[in-house]
């Protein structure tokens, strides 16, 4: 009997400490301003008549940091003599230990457009490795900006394949090394297979003997720049 009373007393005490939750439904609204800062190199042709095309280049993870000279490595800067007409080349630099902030790059391109004589119908985007991923991402977010894109040895992801219609109507050339042991070539093969179902203007080049450095084979080919500079933006077939 004593045991019963103790159990009953314990239950009574526990019941006395029950706390009932209150469900609150509300809205929070506040303007949050974000400061974006990104360093870059712009190679702009002197004495060019009229507006010039712009090639935007996104480097790989090894060129991150605060040494702008690094961004020229493995880039179209090395092969400027192969480009047969005056072009501007814009190369931003990604900070250390992060991946590309594509909204910052987009804002930078808009800023360059406002300050320099850029042909808005001939803005091109290319990048390698991490910069190839940035190329896919930025082209997905703002397909209306670019006349053509060229990702090289680039990682791709499910989100890009799930939103594949964003690339519809955009001329795309994909490049990858067949022996790439850093970024598996399947990244490019799988997104190409998804892309060709919605975009007839896409091609995939696998360099069978290249490792991760397929950018050398890509950027050293004069036909790459010839193809790129022939493209002009056509908004009619681009999903916004």
ZATORDREN-123536 format. One record per atom (N, C-alpha, C): x negated, y negated, z negated; atom name. Coordinates in steps of 0.2 Angstrom, whole numbers, plus 5000, padded with zeros to 4 digits. Example, Ala and Ser with C-alpha at 12.3 -4.5 7.8 and 13.67 -1.06 7.14 Angstrom:
// residues 2
> X; Y; Z; atom
> 4934; 5028; 4961; N
> 4938; 5022; 4961; CA
> 4934; 5016; 4961; C
> 4936; 5011; 4965; N
> 4932; 5005; 4964; CA
> 4936; 5000; 4961; C
This chain:
// residues 240
> X; Y; Z; atom
> 4996; 5006; 5000; N
> 5000; 5000; 5000; CA
> 4996; 4994; 5000; C
> 4990; 4994; 4996; N
> 4986; 4988; 4996; CA
> 4983; 4987; 5003; C
> 4981; 4993; 5006; N
> 4978; 4992; 5013; CA
> 4983; 4989; 5018; C
> 4989; 4990; 5017; N
> 4994; 4987; 5022; CA
> 4995; 4980; 5021; C
> 4995; 4978; 5014; N
> 4995; 4970; 5013; CA
> 4989; 4967; 5016; C
> 4983; 4970; 5015; N
> 4977; 4966; 5018; CA
> 4978; 4965; 5025; C
> 4980; 4971; 5029; N
> 4981; 4970; 5036; CA
> 4986; 4965; 5038; C
> 4991; 4965; 5034; N
> 4997; 4960; 5035; CA
> 4994; 4953; 5034; C
> 4990; 4952; 5029; N
> 4988; 4945; 5027; CA
> 4983; 4943; 5033; C
> 4979; 4948; 5035; N
> 4974; 4946; 5040; CA
> 4977; 4944; 5047; C
> 4983; 4947; 5048; N
> 4986; 4945; 5054; CA
> 4990; 4939; 5054; C
> 4992; 4937; 5048; N
> 4995; 4931; 5046; CA
> 4990; 4925; 5047; C
> 4984; 4926; 5044; N
> 4979; 4921; 5045; CA
> 4977; 4920; 5052; C
> 4976; 4925; 5056; N
> 4974; 4925; 5063; CA
> 4979; 4921; 5067; C
> 4985; 4923; 5065; N
> 4991; 4919; 5069; CA
> 4991; 4912; 5068; C
> 4989; 4910; 5062; N
> 4989; 4903; 5060; CA
> 4984; 4899; 5064; C
> 4979; 4902; 5067; N
> 4974; 4898; 5071; CA
> 4974; 4899; 5078; C
> 4980; 4900; 5081; N
> 4981; 4901; 5088; CA
> 4982; 4894; 5091; C
> 4978; 4892; 5096; N
> 4977; 4886; 5099; CA
> 4981; 4886; 5106; C
> 4986; 4882; 5108; N
> 4989; 4883; 5114; CA
> 4986; 4878; 5119; C
> 4984; 4880; 5125; N
> 4981; 4876; 5130; CA
> 4986; 4871; 5134; C
> 4984; 4865; 5135; N
> 4989; 4861; 5139; CA
> 4986; 4860; 5146; C
> 4990; 4862; 5151; N
> 4988; 4861; 5158; CA
> 4989; 4854; 5161; C
> 4984; 4851; 5163; N
> 4984; 4845; 5166; CA
> 4983; 4845; 5173; C
> 4987; 4842; 5177; N
> 4986; 4841; 5184; CA
> 4986; 4833; 5186; C
> 4980; 4832; 5189; N
> 4979; 4825; 5191; CA
> 4975; 4824; 5197; C
> 4973; 4818; 5199; N
> 4969; 4817; 5204; CA
> 4963; 4812; 5202; C
> 4957; 4813; 5205; N
> 4952; 4809; 5204; CA
> 4950; 4805; 5210; C
> 4949; 4799; 5210; N
> 4947; 4795; 5216; CA
> 4942; 4790; 5215; C
> 4936; 4791; 5218; N
> 4931; 4786; 5217; CA
> 4926; 4786; 5223; C
> 4924; 4780; 5225; N
> 4920; 4779; 5231; CA
> 4913; 4781; 5228; C
> 4909; 4786; 5231; N
> 4903; 4788; 5229; CA
> 4898; 4786; 5235; C
> 4893; 4782; 5234; N
> 4889; 4780; 5239; CA
> 4882; 4784; 5239; C
> 4880; 4786; 5244; N
> 4874; 4790; 5244; CA
> 4868; 4787; 5248; C
> 4863; 4786; 5246; N
> 4857; 4783; 5249; CA
> 4853; 4789; 5253; C
> 4853; 4788; 5259; N
> 4849; 4792; 5264; CA
> 4842; 4789; 5266; C
> 4837; 4793; 5265; N
> 4830; 4791; 5267; CA
> 4827; 4796; 5271; C
> 4824; 4794; 5277; N
> 4821; 4799; 5281; CA
> 4816; 4796; 5285; C
> 4810; 4799; 5285; N
> 4804; 4796; 5289; CA
> 4804; 4799; 5296; C
> 4802; 4795; 5300; N
> 4802; 4798; 5307; CA
> 4796; 4794; 5312; C
> 4795; 4798; 5317; N
> 4791; 4795; 5322; CA
> 4795; 4794; 5329; C
> 4795; 4788; 5332; N
> 4799; 4787; 5338; CA
> 4794; 4785; 5343; C
> 4793; 4789; 5348; N
> 4789; 4787; 5354; CA
> 4793; 4784; 5360; C
> 4793; 4778; 5361; N
> 4797; 4775; 5365; CA
> 4793; 4772; 5371; C
> 4795; 4773; 5377; N
> 4791; 4771; 5383; CA
> 4791; 4764; 5384; C
> 4785; 4761; 5385; N
> 4785; 4754; 5386; CA
> 4786; 4752; 5393; C
> 4789; 4747; 5394; N
> 4791; 4744; 5401; CA
> 4796; 4748; 5405; C
> 4800; 4752; 5401; N
> 4805; 4756; 5405; CA
> 4811; 4751; 5407; C
> 4813; 4752; 5413; N
> 4819; 4748; 5415; CA
> 4825; 4751; 5413; C
> 4830; 4748; 5410; N
> 4836; 4751; 5408; CA
> 4836; 4755; 5402; C
> 4841; 4759; 5401; N
> 4842; 4764; 5395; CA
> 4838; 4770; 5397; C
> 4835; 4773; 5392; N
> 4831; 4779; 5393; CA
> 4834; 4785; 5389; C
> 4833; 4791; 5392; N
> 4836; 4797; 5388; CA
> 4832; 4798; 5381; C
> 4835; 4801; 5377; N
> 4832; 4802; 5370; CA
> 4831; 4810; 5369; C
> 4825; 4812; 5367; N
> 4825; 4819; 5365; CA
> 4823; 4819; 5357; C
> 4828; 4822; 5354; N
> 4827; 4823; 5346; CA
> 4824; 4830; 5345; C
> 4819; 4829; 5341; N
> 4815; 4836; 5339; CA
> 4815; 4837; 5332; C
> 4817; 4843; 5330; N
> 4817; 4845; 5323; CA
> 4812; 4850; 5321; C
> 4807; 4848; 5317; N
> 4801; 4853; 5316; CA
> 4803; 4859; 5311; C
> 4798; 4863; 5310; N
> 4799; 4869; 5306; CA
> 4797; 4868; 5299; C
> 4798; 4873; 5295; N
> 4797; 4872; 5287; CA
> 4789; 4870; 5286; C
> 4785; 4872; 5290; N
> 4778; 4870; 5289; CA
> 4776; 4863; 5289; C
> 4780; 4859; 5292; N
> 4779; 4852; 5294; CA
> 4782; 4847; 5289; C
> 4786; 4850; 5284; N
> 4789; 4846; 5279; CA
> 4784; 4842; 5275; C
> 4787; 4836; 5272; N
> 4782; 4833; 5267; CA
> 4782; 4825; 5269; C
> 4777; 4822; 5268; N
> 4776; 4815; 5269; CA
> 4770; 4813; 5274; C
> 4768; 4818; 5277; N
> 4763; 4816; 5282; CA
> 4766; 4817; 5289; C
> 4767; 4811; 5292; N
> 4771; 4811; 5298; CA
> 4767; 4814; 5304; C
> 4761; 4814; 5304; N
> 4757; 4817; 5309; CA
> 4758; 4824; 5310; C
> 4761; 4827; 5305; N
> 4762; 4834; 5305; CA
> 4768; 4836; 5310; C
> 4773; 4831; 5311; N
> 4779; 4832; 5315; CA
> 4777; 4833; 5322; C
> 4771; 4831; 5324; N
> 4769; 4831; 5331; CA
> 4767; 4838; 5333; C
> 4765; 4842; 5328; N
> 4763; 4849; 5329; CA
> 4768; 4853; 5332; C
> 4766; 4857; 5337; N
> 4771; 4862; 5340; CA
> 4777; 4859; 5343; C
> 4776; 4853; 5346; N
> 4782; 4849; 5348; CA
> 4782; 4846; 5355; C
> 4787; 4843; 5358; N
> 4786; 4840; 5365; CA
> 4781; 4835; 5365; C
> 4779; 4832; 5359; N
> 4774; 4827; 5359; CA
> 4768; 4829; 5363; C
> 4766; 4836; 5362; N
> 4760; 4839; 5365; CA
> 4761; 4839; 5372; C
> 4767; 4839; 5375; N
> 4767; 4841; 5382; CA
> 4771; 4835; 5386; C
> 4770; 4829; 5383; N
> 4773; 4823; 5386; CA
> 4771; 4822; 5394; C
> 4765; 4824; 5396; N
> 4763; 4823; 5402; CA
> 4767; 4828; 5407; C
> 4771; 4833; 5405; N
> 4775; 4837; 5409; CA
> 4782; 4834; 5410; C
> 4783; 4829; 5407; N
> 4790; 4825; 5408; CA
> 4789; 4820; 5413; C
> 4793; 4821; 5418; N
> 4792; 4817; 5424; CA
> 4796; 4810; 5424; C
> 4799; 4808; 5419; N
> 4802; 4802; 5419; CA
> 4802; 4799; 5412; C
> 4802; 4792; 5411; N
> 4802; 4789; 5404; CA
> 4807; 4792; 5400; C
> 4805; 4794; 5394; N
> 4810; 4797; 5389; CA
> 4807; 4794; 5382; C
> 4812; 4794; 5377; N
> 4810; 4792; 5370; CA
> 4810; 4799; 5367; C
> 4806; 4800; 5362; N
> 4806; 4806; 5358; CA
> 4806; 4804; 5351; C
> 4811; 4807; 5347; N
> 4812; 4805; 5340; CA
> 4811; 4811; 5336; C
> 4806; 4811; 5331; N
> 4805; 4816; 5327; CA
> 4805; 4814; 5320; C
> 4811; 4816; 5316; N
> 4811; 4814; 5309; CA
> 4807; 4820; 5305; C
> 4806; 4818; 5299; N
> 4802; 4823; 5295; CA
> 4807; 4825; 5289; C
> 4807; 4831; 5288; N
> 4811; 4834; 5282; CA
> 4807; 4834; 5276; C
> 4810; 4832; 5270; N
> 4806; 4831; 5264; CA
> 4804; 4838; 5262; C
> 4799; 4839; 5257; N
> 4797; 4845; 5254; CA
> 4803; 4849; 5251; C
> 4802; 4856; 5251; N
> 4806; 4860; 5247; CA
> 4814; 4860; 5249; C
> 4816; 4857; 5254; N
> 4823; 4857; 5256; CA
> 4824; 4858; 5264; C
> 4830; 4860; 5266; N
> 4831; 4861; 5273; CA
> 4834; 4854; 5276; C
> 4835; 4854; 5282; N
> 4837; 4848; 5285; CA
> 4844; 4846; 5283; C
> 4844; 4839; 5281; N
> 4850; 4836; 5280; CA
> 4853; 4833; 5286; C
> 4857; 4837; 5290; N
> 4859; 4835; 5296; CA
> 4863; 4828; 5297; C
> 4867; 4827; 5291; N
> 4870; 4820; 5291; CA
> 4865; 4814; 5291; C
> 4860; 4815; 5288; N
> 4855; 4810; 5288; CA
> 4852; 4809; 5295; C
> 4850; 4815; 5298; N
> 4848; 4815; 5305; CA
> 4853; 4812; 5310; C
> 4859; 4813; 5309; N
> 4864; 4810; 5313; CA
> 4864; 4803; 5312; C
> 4864; 4800; 5306; N
> 4864; 4793; 5305; CA
> 4858; 4790; 5308; C
> 4852; 4793; 5307; N
> 4846; 4791; 5310; CA
> 4847; 4790; 5318; C
> 4849; 4795; 5321; N
> 4850; 4794; 5328; CA
> 4855; 4788; 5330; C
> 4860; 4787; 5326; N
> 4865; 4782; 5327; CA
> 4861; 4775; 5326; C
> 4856; 4775; 5321; N
> 4852; 4769; 5320; CA
> 4848; 4767; 5326; C
> 4844; 4773; 5329; N
> 4840; 4772; 5334; CA
> 4844; 4769; 5340; C
> 4850; 4772; 5341; N
> 4854; 4770; 5347; CA
> 4855; 4762; 5346; C
> 4857; 4760; 5340; N
> 4858; 4753; 5340; CA
> 4852; 4748; 5340; C
> 4846; 4751; 5339; N
> 4840; 4746; 5340; CA
> 4837; 4747; 5346; C
> 4838; 4752; 5350; N
> 4834; 4753; 5356; CA
> 4838; 4755; 5362; C
> 4836; 4754; 5368; N
> 4840; 4755; 5374; CA
> 4840; 4763; 5375; C
> 4845; 4766; 5373; N
> 4845; 4773; 5373; CA
> 4851; 4775; 5378; C
> 4851; 4779; 5382; N
> 4856; 4781; 5387; CA
> 4860; 4786; 5383; C
> 4866; 4784; 5381; N
> 4871; 4788; 5376; CA
> 4873; 4794; 5380; C
> 4873; 4795; 5386; N
> 4875; 4801; 5390; CA
> 4869; 4806; 5390; C
> 4863; 4804; 5388; N
> 4858; 4808; 5389; CA
> 4854; 4809; 5382; C
> 4857; 4811; 5377; N
> 4853; 4813; 5371; CA
> 4853; 4820; 5370; C
> 4847; 4823; 5369; N
> 4846; 4830; 5369; CA
> 4843; 4832; 5362; C
> 4844; 4838; 5360; N
> 4842; 4840; 5353; CA
> 4839; 4847; 5354; C
> 4833; 4847; 5351; N
> 4829; 4854; 5351; CA
> 4825; 4854; 5344; C
> 4824; 4860; 5342; N
> 4820; 4861; 5336; CA
> 4818; 4869; 5336; C
> 4813; 4870; 5331; N
> 4810; 4877; 5331; CA
> 4811; 4879; 5323; C
> 4812; 4886; 5323; N
> 4813; 4889; 5316; CA
> 4818; 4885; 5312; C
> 4816; 4883; 5306; N
> 4820; 4879; 5302; CA
> 4823; 4873; 5306; C
> 4820; 4870; 5310; N
> 4822; 4865; 5315; CA
> 4827; 4867; 5320; C
> 4826; 4874; 5322; N
> 4831; 4877; 5326; CA
> 4838; 4878; 5323; C
> 4837; 4880; 5316; N
> 4843; 4880; 5312; CA
> 4847; 4874; 5312; C
> 4843; 4868; 5311; N
> 4845; 4861; 5310; CA
> 4848; 4859; 5317; C
> 4846; 4862; 5322; N
> 4848; 4860; 5329; CA
> 4855; 4864; 5330; C
> 4856; 4870; 5328; N
> 4863; 4873; 5328; CA
> 4868; 4869; 5324; C
> 4865; 4868; 5318; N
> 4870; 4864; 5313; CA
> 4872; 4858; 5315; C
> 4868; 4853; 5317; N
> 4869; 4847; 5319; CA
> 4874; 4847; 5326; C
> 4872; 4851; 5330; N
> 4876; 4852; 5336; CA
> 4883; 4854; 5335; C
> 4884; 4858; 5330; N
> 4890; 4861; 5327; CA
> 4894; 4855; 5324; C
> 4891; 4851; 5320; N
> 4894; 4845; 5317; CA
> 4896; 4839; 5321; C
> 4892; 4838; 5326; N
> 4893; 4832; 5331; CA
> 4891; 4834; 5338; C
> 4895; 4839; 5341; N
> 4894; 4841; 5348; CA
> 4895; 4835; 5353; C
> 4899; 4830; 5351; N
> 4900; 4825; 5356; CA
> 4894; 4820; 5357; C
> 4889; 4821; 5353; N
> 4883; 4817; 5353; CA
> 4878; 4819; 5359; C
> 4878; 4826; 5360; N
> 4872; 4828; 5364; CA
> 4874; 4831; 5371; C
> 4870; 4830; 5375; N
> 4870; 4832; 5382; CA
> 4868; 4839; 5383; C
> 4863; 4841; 5379; N
> 4861; 4848; 5379; CA
> 4857; 4849; 5373; C
> 4857; 4856; 5371; N
> 4853; 4858; 5365; CA
> 4849; 4864; 5366; C
> 4843; 4865; 5363; N
> 4839; 4870; 5364; CA
> 4836; 4873; 5357; C
> 4839; 4877; 5354; N
> 4836; 4880; 5348; CA
> 4831; 4885; 5349; C
> 4825; 4885; 5346; N
> 4820; 4890; 5347; CA
> 4818; 4894; 5340; C
> 4817; 4900; 5341; N
> 4816; 4905; 5336; CA
> 4820; 4903; 5329; C
> 4827; 4902; 5330; N
> 4831; 4899; 5325; CA
> 4835; 4904; 5321; C
> 4835; 4903; 5314; N
> 4840; 4907; 5311; CA
> 4847; 4905; 5313; C
> 4852; 4909; 5312; N
> 4859; 4907; 5313; CA
> 4863; 4911; 5308; C
> 4869; 4909; 5307; N
> 4873; 4912; 5301; CA
> 4880; 4913; 5303; C
> 4884; 4916; 5299; N
> 4891; 4917; 5300; CA
> 4895; 4911; 5301; C
> 4894; 4906; 5298; N
> 4897; 4900; 5298; CA
> 4897; 4897; 5305; C
> 4891; 4897; 5308; N
> 4890; 4895; 5315; CA
> 4894; 4900; 5320; C
> 4894; 4906; 5319; N
> 4897; 4911; 5323; CA
> 4905; 4910; 5322; C
> 4907; 4909; 5316; N
> 4914; 4908; 5315; CA
> 4917; 4902; 5318; C
> 4913; 4897; 5319; N
> 4915; 4890; 5322; CA
> 4912; 4889; 5329; C
> 4911; 4895; 5333; N
> 4908; 4895; 5339; CA
> 4911; 4891; 5344; C
> 4918; 4889; 5344; N
> 4921; 4885; 5348; CA
> 4918; 4878; 5348; C
> 4915; 4876; 5343; N
> 4912; 4869; 5342; CA
> 4907; 4868; 5348; C
> 4904; 4873; 5350; N
> 4899; 4873; 5355; CA
> 4901; 4873; 5362; C
> 4908; 4874; 5363; N
> 4911; 4875; 5370; CA
> 4910; 4869; 5374; C
> 4907; 4870; 5380; N
> 4906; 4864; 5385; CA
> 4899; 4861; 5384; C
> 4895; 4863; 5379; N
> 4888; 4860; 5378; CA
> 4883; 4865; 5381; C
> 4879; 4862; 5386; N
> 4874; 4866; 5389; CA
> 4869; 4868; 5384; C
> 4867; 4874; 5383; N
> 4863; 4877; 5378; CA
> 4858; 4882; 5381; C
> 4852; 4881; 5379; N
> 4847; 4886; 5381; CA
> 4844; 4889; 5374; C
> 4843; 4895; 5373; N
> 4841; 4898; 5367; CA
> 4834; 4902; 5369; C
> 4829; 4901; 5364; N
> 4823; 4904; 5365; CA
> 4821; 4908; 5359; C
> 4818; 4914; 5360; N
> 4815; 4918; 5354; CA
> 4810; 4922; 5357; C
> 4805; 4924; 5352; N
> 4800; 4929; 5353; CA
> 4802; 4936; 5352; C
> 4801; 4940; 5356; N
> 4803; 4947; 5355; CA
> 4799; 4950; 5349; C
> 4793; 4948; 5347; N
> 4790; 4951; 5342; CA
> 4790; 4947; 5335; C
> 4795; 4942; 5335; N
> 4795; 4938; 5329; CA
> 4796; 4941; 5323; C
> 4791; 4941; 5318; N
> 4792; 4944; 5312; CA
> 4794; 4939; 5306; C
> 4795; 4933; 5308; N
> 4798; 4928; 5303; CA
> 4805; 4927; 5303; C
> 4808; 4926; 5309; N
> 4815; 4925; 5311; CA
> 4817; 4931; 5316; C
> 4821; 4936; 5313; N
> 4822; 4941; 5318; CA
> 4826; 4939; 5324; C
> 4824; 4941; 5330; N
> 4827; 4939; 5336; CA
> 4834; 4941; 5337; C
> 4837; 4945; 5332; N
> 4844; 4946; 5332; CA
> 4848; 4940; 5330; C
> 4845; 4935; 5327; N
> 4848; 4929; 5325; CA
> 4850; 4926; 5332; C
> 4846; 4926; 5337; N
> 4847; 4922; 5343; CA
> 4852; 4927; 5347; C
> 4851; 4933; 5347; N
> 4855; 4938; 5351; CA
> 4862; 4938; 5349; C
> 4863; 4938; 5343; N
> 4870; 4938; 5341; CA
> 4874; 4932; 5342; C
> 4871; 4926; 5341; N
> 4874; 4920; 5342; CA
> 4875; 4919; 5350; C
> 4871; 4921; 5354; N
> 4871; 4921; 5361; CA
> 4877; 4925; 5363; C
> 4878; 4931; 5360; N
> 4883; 4936; 5362; CA
> 4890; 4932; 5361; C
> 4890; 4929; 5355; N
> 4897; 4926; 5353; CA
> 4898; 4919; 5357; C
> 4893; 4916; 5359; N
> 4893; 4910; 5363; CA
> 4895; 4911; 5370; C
> 4893; 4916; 5373; N
> 4894; 4917; 5380; CA
> 4902; 4919; 5382; C
> 4905; 4921; 5376; N
> 4912; 4922; 5377; CA
> 4916; 4915; 5378; C
> 4914; 4910; 5375; N
> 4917; 4903; 5376; CA
> 4914; 4898; 5380; C
> 4907; 4899; 5381; N
> 4903; 4894; 5385; CA
> 4899; 4897; 5390; C
> 4901; 4896; 5396; N
> 4897; 4899; 5402; CA
> 4890; 4896; 5403; C
> 4889; 4890; 5400; N
> 4883; 4886; 5401; CA
> 4878; 4887; 5395; C
> 4877; 4894; 5394; N
> 4872; 4896; 5389; CA
> 4868; 4901; 5392; C
> 4861; 4901; 5390; N
> 4857; 4906; 5392; CA
> 4852; 4908; 5386; C
> 4850; 4914; 5386; N
> 4845; 4916; 5381; CA
> 4839; 4919; 5384; C
> 4833; 4916; 5382; N
> 4826; 4919; 5385; CA
> 4823; 4922; 5379; C
> 4821; 4928; 5380; N
> 4817; 4932; 5375; CA
> 4810; 4932; 5378; C
> 4805; 4930; 5375; N
> 4798; 4930; 5377; CA
> 4795; 4937; 5374; C
> 4795; 4942; 5378; N
> 4793; 4949; 5375; CA
> 4787; 4949; 5371; C
> 4782; 4945; 5373; N
> 4775; 4946; 5369; CA
> 4774; 4941; 5364; C
> 4779; 4936; 5363; N
> 4778; 4931; 5358; CA
> 4780; 4933; 5351; C
> 4777; 4931; 5346; N
> 4779; 4931; 5339; CA
> 4783; 4925; 5337; C
> 4782; 4922; 5332; N
> 4786; 4917; 5329; CA
> 4785; 4910; 5333; C
> 4779; 4910; 5337; N
> 4777; 4904; 5340; CA
> 4780; 4904; 5347; C
> 4786; 4906; 5348; N
> 4789; 4905; 5355; CA
> 4790; 4898; 5357; C
> 4789; 4893; 5353; N
> 4789; 4886; 5355; CA
> 4784; 4884; 5360; C
> 4778; 4888; 5359; N
> 4773; 4886; 5364; CA
> 4775; 4888; 5371; C
> 4778; 4894; 5372; N
> 4780; 4896; 5379; CA
> 4786; 4891; 5381; C
> 4790; 4889; 5377; N
> 4796; 4885; 5378; CA
> 4793; 4878; 5380; C
> 4790; 4874; 5376; N
> 4788; 4867; 5377; CA
> 4783; 4866; 5382; C
> 4779; 4871; 5384; N
> 4774; 4871; 5389; CA
> 4776; 4872; 5396; C
> 4783; 4873; 5397; N
> 4785; 4874; 5403; CA
> 4789; 4868; 5406; C
> 4786; 4865; 5412; N
> 4789; 4859; 5415; CA
> 4797; 4860; 5416; C
> 4798; 4866; 5418; N
> 4805; 4868; 5420; CA
> 4810; 4867; 5414; C
> 4808; 4867; 5408; N
> 4812; 4866; 5402; CA
> 4814; 4859; 5402; C
> 4810; 4854; 5403; N
> 4811; 4847; 5403; CA
> 4815; 4845; 5409; C
> 4814; 4848; 5415; N
> 4818; 4847; 5421; CA
> 4825; 4849; 5420; C
> 4826; 4855; 5417; N
> 4833; 4857; 5415; CA
> 4836; 4852; 5410; C
> 4833; 4850; 5405; N
> 4836; 4846; 5400; CA
> 4838; 4839; 5403; C
> 4834; 4836; 5406; N
> 4835; 4829; 5408; CA
> 4840; 4829; 5414; C
> 4842; 4835; 5417; N
> 4847; 4835; 5422; CA
> 4854; 4834; 5419; C
> 4854; 4836; 5412; N
> 4861; 4837; 5409; CA
> 4863; 4830; 5407; C
> 4870; 4829; 5408; N
> 4873; 4822; 5405; CA
> 4879; 4824; 5401; C
> 4880; 4820; 5396; N
> 4886; 4822; 5392; CA
> 4892; 4822; 5395; C
> 4897; 4827; 5394; N
> 4903; 4827; 5397; CA
> 4908; 4829; 5391; C
> 4912; 4824; 5389; N
> 4916; 4825; 5383; CA
> 4922; 4829; 5384; C
> 4924; 4830; 5390; N
> 4930; 4833; 5392; CA
> 4931; 4840; 5389; C
> 4925; 4844; 5389; N
> 4926; 4851; 5386; CA
> 4923; 4852; 5379; C
> 4922; 4847; 5376; N
> 4919; 4848; 5369; CA
> 4924; 4847; 5364; C
> 4924; 4852; 5360; N
> 4929; 4852; 5354; CA
> 4927; 4847; 5349; C
> 4931; 4843; 5346; N
> 4929; 4838; 5341; CA
> 4932; 4840; 5334; C
